[in-house]
Amino acid sequence: MSKSYKELMNDITTFIFDVDGVLTDGTIHVTQTGEMLRHMNIRDGYAMKAAVENGYTVCIISGGSNEGVRIRLRNLGITDIYLGVPDKVETFDEFTDIYKINPENVLYMGDDIPDYHVMKLVGLPTCPQDAAPEIKEISRYISHKNGGKGAVRDVIEQVMKVQGKWMEHFDAQYD
């Protein structure tokens, strides 16, 4: 009998997220100068920062490439940011090899076909509610939130709660 997604959350040490459709709602606003603007959820950012501060490894692997996204993520304490990635599996393999991370300890959240093959390699593949059907089919957990609307916060908060680290993080700030 396979473990439930909640049981799998006990083993998570690493979060990997796609950007467009996961950290954003997947829409791009194009300005007259050709600049592409994305919207990110502040609560997703807060949860990622809390995860980093609690010793989790947080990594971004995205096919898109936007320096504004990189700056935002670095400001949250995320150092492993791979943008403009043509082959997510190759980047995932390099990343896990560098840090000696067991793929079984990875939660990956993706939303579309470019995430499919890497999601098949991790211990806990997850997706936002509005992910592509093929991604939902292979996900062990489908957030009740859409991409860019709190799906990242949802999975981080759940993992930290299962591991008893969610409120511990906040309580430590006031001791």
C-alpha positions, 0 to 999 in steps of 0.5 A: 500500500502506498503512502498518503501525501500527508505521510510523504510530507514527513520526508520532505527536505527540499521544495522545487517550484516552477515559476509561470503557472505555479508562482504566478497565475500564468499570465504575462502583461507585455508592455509597449517596450516588450517587457513582460510583467508577472504577478506573484503572491505575497503569501507564497513568498512569505512561506518560501522565506519561512521554509528557507529560514527553517532549513529547507532547501528551496529551488526554482527551475523554470523555462522562463527567464526574467531577471525581475523574478530572480531578484524577487526570489533572491530577496526571499533568501532563495539561492538556487534559481535556474531560469531559462532551463530547456531540460528540467530533468538535467537541471534537477539531476545536477541540483540533487547531485550537487547537494546530495539530495535524495529525490524521495525527499523532494516536493516538486510543484509544476503545472504544465507539460515541461514539468511532467518528466521531472515530476515523475522523479520526485517523492511528492509531485504536486500541482496547483488546482488549475494545472494541465490534466496530464500534470494533475494525473501524476500529482500525489497532491493537487492544491485547492489553490490556483497557480499564483494564488497561494498554491505554493503557500498551501504545500509549504505550510502543510509540510511544515505543519506535518513536521511541526515547524510551522508555528515553531518558526513564528514562536522562535521570533518572539522568544 
